[in-house]
Structures are given as structure tokens and as C-alpha cells.
């Protein structure tokens, strides 16, 4: 029972390291550096050396007498004269470390010691973070316009209530009657203030639906007599279904005129609050680099972005407090053991991801040479068998990781796809089939767009047997509209 309690957190940490993408991994390591005083970042950037430190002495840490520290934990500060000396007790080990440490301090002037920030430094750092200007939300932007307006105090109170019910995309999520009932304010008063709020920036804000949102923008631009205003005002449902002939008959215009109006409508903003949304852009750092040298592909880890750890000489300072304190000695042992496990886990993570990437390169050589159309079906089970790990380990290892290849940057999961059997019996990745469908639709005659059934026939001529519902599914996954909504008149 005690063993499982010790291993469970380590196992959880190891799995977390494996699954974390580069930026998240970097944050996890930096957190460990702050929490574990015996860890420090190595300037050498040598992952093999880091892992070697994680292996050396691991058995000594686990099996040592609780009263004395293991002899092999002296680290880089050991000299050749003292490295093989037997350690009889804690005091002898401590005395030897003090002497070696003094020599080390004299030579390096403590240049490798981790920086300890003073209280003043911490306060200055916190002030800097507190002073950072946060992005203004849509609601804050609207409330500022209320404060600058010439509304009466009563109107401002209603405006603030209305703004509180506007979502991040700029739409009012409560009805006029609902707002009036909840505040005991006459509905006409609420509507009056809403009309004022709808004149605020950004154009279209405070609308109750997409139709009102687009009309507000055209009204702001003084285009109430335009074709696009009439289309939105009178034929919103037909517009959504692209029934352009119906709209042209109703407005007494040619289909070409209606189509020109529809194109101008496409330039309006359907989500006026979009510019105020938090910046959720994800920055991608490739985990793996694949380069072609001659006829071969060379696969390497991106080790530059990951802090390289080693057991620090700082723990000798902690030992000076441990000569008569068993709790301090045990604390040092636990931290050294945890540090070594972390270093070993990081090395295993990098090696596992590298092994998986190497197997992907072997299996997807045609893709690397010729492009997406030559991507082959591949399962995680197939890779797991070669690499010698469980399928779930492969799944965790590729989650959120990216590879930089001669064909571009791809998520590692991209290379694992189910397959479709061609007439010749060769497997083809469904990603390749999607790419073919996308290319067909990009080249189609927009006045006569390809139906799903027509796409099935074209694929069949190329030896790819696929059901119509599968084409419809792939088209939907590619965010491509059905043929009747793609038609251009």
C-alpha cells in the first residue's frame, strides 16, 4: 500500500510530462525548478548528460541507510581524489563536501548558484505584472461610451443593465419584455435606451439577432436604400439558403444584381464583438524537426526550448543544516530522489517521442517525398508495436505535438488516419481522399457545382470506391457547403 502511494504521484508526473506540448512542458519544468532546491538548469544543454545524472546514484538513493546520504550524490563538484573515498557517517560526508564546496566557490565565485531574489526584487517584479495593461473587454468598451454620453442618470442605469446582458459577440441575450419585467422599468424606456446603445461602437452591437445586426451596420453607413439592405430586410431566410432566383423575382432584379448584393453583404461583420475577444491564438513550437539530407531523412528533437536540469551543488548548503537534524536529511533525500526521477522522465519523454517520429518517417516516406495525396493509412497500434510501448503511450506522446517536415508543419496525430482500400488493393489514407475532394471542388464550375453523387463517380473512375454518405461526411469535415449552396449564378 505504501509503495503505491509513493509511485502514483511519480507515475502521474511522468505521464503529464509525456503528454505536455513544448510550451506547457517548459512551464512544468520551471515550476519544478522553483519547488525543488536541489535542481538547477544546466547551461550545457546536453540532454544525455542530464539523463546520466538522473541514472547515476539512483540505486544509492533508494537503498541508502536513512542516517547517511548516498556517496554518489556529490555531483559535478567531486574531485578525482575524493570520488572513491568510503563514507562512514554523515559528518564525514559533510566535512568532505564542505571542503570540495569551498574550492568550488573560490573558483567559480558561486556563478552557478541559483539566484535568490530579495523581497524588494519580488515586490518590483509583482508591481511590473500588476502594471501590465489588460485588453479591454466589449462590456468595458460599451460602459466607457455610456460614461461619455449625455444620458440621464436613469438612462445610464438602464444602459448598464442592457450591457450586462450583451454577450462577447455583441448580441443582446435578453428580450425587452424580460428586461422590463426584471427591473420594473417600462418596456418602452428599455427599448429607448437600447436604441442609444445600438449607436455605440462597434457597429451592430446590441442587436437581438443577425438580421438586426446587419441592418444596423448598413444604417450606420447610410445604405438603407441599397440592394443589400432590401435583401436582408425582406428575404433573410432565402438568403440563408442562397435561393437567389427567389430573391431576384421578389425584388424585381436580375440574379446578377442580387448576387452582387450578396457579395457586399459578405463584407459585413456577423459578430461585432469579435475584435474584443481574448487573443486565444496558439503559438506552435515543433517538437520534432525532419530534414532531408541526401536520400535520407534526419529526425531530431527540439531540445532547445526545454530547460536542461541537473542536481545542483546547492544541496550541500542544505546539508550544513542537517548534521543533527534527521528531518532535514530526509527532506534532502526526497528532493534529490524527486529531481533524479524528473531528469530521467524527461529523457524518456524525449526518446519516446523521437522513436515514434522515426517510425512515422519510415511509414510515411511517400508523404514526405510527394505530399498529402500520398499519405498512407497508419494506426497507433502499428507504431506502438515497433517502438515497444503501449498504444495509449503513443496517443499521449503525439497529443498536441507538431513536426516540422519538408511538406510543412503538421500535428503528429495528422499522420494517424484510417484507410480506404482502392480497386488495386492499395490502402489510401482518408486524409488523402479528403484532399482530392477539396481539390475537385476548388476546380469545379461554380455555376454547376459537383454533387456528392458526382464526386463518388469521379473517385470511382480513379479506383477509389466510396459511399455517397462518406463523401458528404468528408465534405462536412472540410467545412464545404452542399452543391446547391455553392452555386454561383
N, C-alpha and C positions, 0 to 999 in steps of 0.2 A: 504494500500500500504506500509506504514512504517513498519507494523507488518511483512509482507512477507520479507522485506529487512533484518529484524533482524533474523528471523527464518531460512531463506535459508542457510546462512553460517553455522549455528549450525546443521541443518539437514545434510548438506554436510559433516561436520566433523564427525557426528555420524555414517553416512554410511561408511565413509573412515575408521573409527576405526573398524567397524564390519567386513569389507572386508579384512583388512590388516592381513597378516600372522604374527606370533610372532615377528620375527626379524624386519619386517617393522613397526609393531606396536611400538616396543621398540624405534625405531628411531623417530617416530611421537611424542611419549610422551617426549622424550628428547628434541625435538625441542620446544614443548610447555613449558617445564621447562625453557628453555633459554629465551623464549619470554614473559612469564608471571611471573613477580616478586613476586606475592603472592602465587605461587605454590612452594612446596618443596617435596622432596622424603621422605616418611615415612620409618623409619627403622624397624617398627613393621611388615611390610608385611601383615597386616590384611586388606584384601580386603573389608570385611564387615564394618570395622571401617572407611575405606576410603570413602565408599559409604554413610555411615551415615553422615559423614561430608559434603558430597555433597548434602544431603537432608536437613540437619538442616539449618534453616535460609534462604532457597531458596525463600520462600514466602516473608520474610522480605526484601530481596534484591530487589525483583521486585516491592514491594508496598511501600517502604520507601519514606519518604519525601526527595526530592533531596538535601536538605540542610544538612541532618544529616545521618551518616552511621547507618546501622541496628545494634541493640544492640547484636544480636546473633552471630556476626562475630568475637568475641574476640578469639575464638579457644581454643587450649589446655592451654593457659596461664591464663584463667579465674580462679579465686578462688571462693570458695563457698560463701564467704561473699559478693562478689560484683556481682555475676551472675544474681541476681534478681533485682538489682537496676534499677529504671527507668532512661532513658536517655532523658534529657530535650533539650539539644542542642549539637552541635558538640564539643564545648570547654569542656563541662562536660565529654563527652565520651573520648575525647583526654586525659584529665587530668587523668582519671581513667586508661586508657591504659598505660600511661607513668609510673604510679606507679607500675602497675602489671608487666610491661615490665622490670622495673628496678630490681624488685625482681627476675624475671626470669633470667635476665642477671647475677645477683650476684650468683645465684645457679648453673646455667649451664655454666657460662663463655662463653656464646654465642656459645656453642658447636653445637647447631642445626641450626645456621645461615648458609645460603648458602655461599659457598666460592666465593669470588670475586677475580679474577685473576688480578694481576698488569700488566701494559703494558710490563714489562720485561718478565713476565711469558708467556704472549701471544706471544711475539716475539720468545721466546725459543721454545715454542710449535710449532709455524709455521715453524721454522728452522728444527725441527725434521721431520715434514711432508715433507718439501721440500727436505730433505736429503734421504728420502726413495728411494731405487733403484727400478725403474720400470722395468718390464720384457722387454727384448729385442724383438722387432718385427722381422719378417723374413726379411723385407726390410733392416732394420738396420744391421742385421747379414750379409746380402749379401754385403751391401755397405762397411762394415768393411773389408771384404775379397777383395773388389776392391782396397781399400787403401793399403792393404798389398801386393798386386800383383805387378808384374813388367810390367803392361800395360803402353802404351804410354799415354800422356795426351788426345789425340784424342780418343783412345780406351776407356779410363775411362769415357769420356763424353757419348759415345755410351752405355757403360755398365750401367751407371746411368739411362739413358733413358729406357733401357730394364728392369732394376729392377723396375722402376716406373710403368711398365706395367705387373708386376708379381703379381698375386692375393695372398691372405693369405694362400691358399692351395699349392702354389708353382708353379702354371701354368702360362705360358705366355699368356696373353689375347689379344694380337695384333699380326697380321701377319707380316712377314718380309717385304713384299711389302708395307704394311700400314705404318710401322715404317720408311722405307726408303723414302716414299713419304712425310711424315710429317716433316722429318728432312733434306731432300735434301742430304742424305748420300747414296751412292751406296748400293744396297741390299746385294752384296757380302761382303761388310765391316760389315754390321749389322749382317749377318749370322756368320761371322768370330768371332765377339765378343760374340755372343750368345753361340757359341761352348765353349768359355772360361768360360762363366758364368755357363754353364751346368756341368762344372767340380767342381763347388763350393759345399760346404756342405749346406744343406743335399742332399744326392744322389737323383737324379731325378728332382731337381729343375730346372726351366726354360723350362720344356717340354711343347710342344704345345698340347699334347693330352695324354691320359692314356697309349696308346701303346708306345709312345716315352719315357714316364716317366719310365715304367717298363724296357724297353730295356736299358736305361741309367744306371739303378741300376745294371743290370746284367753285363753290360760292365765294370762298376766300380769294380765289383767283379771278372772280368776276366772269365766270364761264357758265352762267345759268342758261344761256341761250344756245349752248354748244350741243352737238350731236351726242357727245358722251354723257352730258347731263340728262338728256331725254332718255337715253338707253338705260341708265342706272335708275332714273326716277320711275319709268314706266315698265321696263322689261328686265328687272333684276333676275328673276327666276330663269327666263330664257337665256340671259347672258351666262348664268352659271352653267347651263347645259349646252352653251355655244350653238343655240338654234338661231343662227344669223339670218337665214331666209325668213323666219317668222318675224324677227325684229324689223327687217327691211320692209316687209309688207305692212306691218303695223305703223311704221313711221313714214311710209311712202318714200323711202330712199333706196338707192341701189345697194346690193350686197357689198360692193367695194367701199361705199361710203360708210356703211356700218362697220365693216372690218377695220377701216382706218380709225374710226371712233373707239373701237375695242382696243386697238393698239395703244391709243393715248390713255385709255383707262388703265392699262397695264403699268403706266408710269406713275400712277397714284400710289400712296402708301396705305396698305391694308391694316397695318399695325403702327399707329402713330407714336406709340411709346417705345418703339424698338431701340431708338438711339440712347435711351436711358437705362436699358437693361444692363446688368452687370456684365463685364467682359469675361465670358466663360471660354475664351479661346484657349485651347490646349496646345502647349508647346511640345513638340515631339523631338525627343533625342533618340536616335537609333541605338539600339542595344548591340547590334551586330553590323559589321561592315563586310561587304563581299566585293572583292576586286578581282578583275581578270588579269592574270599575268601569264602571257603566252597563251597556251591552250588550257590552262588550269585556272580554277577559281580559288582564291585565298580568303579564308574566313577568319575574322578576328573579333574579339570582344571590344566594346567601348569602355576601357578601364579608366580613361582619363577623367570621367565625370564622377567616379566613385572614390571617396576618401579611402586611402590605404592605411590600415591600422597595424599597430604593434603594441606589445606590452611595454609600458613606459617605465623609465627609471624612477618615476615619481613614487612608485610603491615602496622604494627604500626609505623615503621620507616617512611614509606611514609606519614602517617597521620600527622606526625610532620610538614610536609611541607604544609599541607592542611588547616590550621586554617583560612587562609584568602584568599584561592585560590579555587574558585568553580570548575575550570577546573581540578585541581589535585584531588579533591574529586570525581568528576565524573569519572576520569580515574581509581581511586582505585575501585569504584563501578563496573565498566565494567570488570576489571580484576578479581575481586572476583566472579562476576556472571559467567564469562567465565570459571574460574577454577572449580567452583562447577558443571557446566554443563559437563565439561570434566570428572570429577570424576564419576558423575552419568552415563555418557555414557559408560565409561569403565566397570563399574559394570554391566550395562545392556548387554554389549557385552559378557562378560564372562558368564553371566547367560543364555543368549540365546544360545550360543554355547554348554554349558553344558546340557541344556534341549534337544537340538537336538541330542547330543551324547547319552543321556539316552534313547531316543526313538529308535535310531539306535540299541542300545544294546538289547532292547526289541524285535525289529523286526528281528534282525539277530543273535539271540541266537544260532541257529544251526551252523552258520558260526563260531562263537567263540568257540563252543564245538568241531566241527568236521573238519572245514577247508573250502577252497574255493568252493569245489564241492557242498556245502550246502548253498551257498549264495542265498537269495530269491529276487525276483523282488521287487523293492521299488521305489516309486516316491516321489518327494519333496512335492507334494500336500498332500500326506498321512501324512507326518511328520508335515507339516505346520498346518494341522487341529488339531492335538493333542497338539502341542506346543502352538498354539494360535497366530501364526504370519502369514504373507503373504508368499506365495511361493517364491517371489523374495527375501524376507529376509532370508529364508533358503538357497537359492542359494548364496547370498553374504556371509552368515555365514560360509559355508563349503568351499568357494573358497580358494584354497591354504593352507588349514588347514590339519593337519595329526593327526591320532590317533594311539597310541601305544597299541596294543592288544596282547593277548596270541598267536595269529597267526602271529604276525609281525607288522610292521609299515605300515599303509595304509592311502592314501589320503581319506578324508571324502567323497568326491564325488564318491569314488570307490563303496560305499555301495548303491548308487542310480543307479539301472540298470533296463532296460526294461526286460520283461519276455517272456518265451516260454512255451506254455501250453503242458504238457505231455499227453500221452494217458490216464493216470489215472485221469486227470483233475487237477493235482497239478502244480502250477506255478514254473518254474525254471529260474533262472537268466541267461541272455545271457553270463555273465562272467563265470558262471559255465560251460556252453556249450563250450565256448572257451577253458577253461581249459581241458575239456575232449578231444577236437580236438587236442590240443597241446600234450597231453599225448599219444594219439593214434599215432601221427606222430613221437614222440620220440621213440616209441617202434616198429615202422614198420620195415619191411625187406627193407633195403636201396637198394637192387638190384631190388625190386619190390615195390616201394613206393605207398602208397594209393592214389587213385584218389579222387577227390571231390565226385564223384558219389558213390564210395565205402564207404566213410565216412558217407554219407547220409544213406546208408543201415545199417551200424553198429549202428548209432544213432537210427534209426527206430526200430531196434531189442531191444533197451533199452527203447522204449516207447517215444522217442523224435522225433516228426515229424518236419522236417526242409527242406527247399528247397536247391537245389544244389548251386544256386547263393548266398544264405545266408552263406553256408559253405565257398564258395570262398571269400566272403566279410570278414568273421571272420578270415580266414587264412591270408588274406592280412593285416588285422589289427594286426595280430600276427607276421608280417614280415616273414612268411613262404612261400617258393617258391612253384610253381606248381610242380606236381609229376614228370614231365619229366625233370625238372631242379634239382630235389633232387636225381635222380637216380645215384647210385654208381656202376660202372662196376667191 
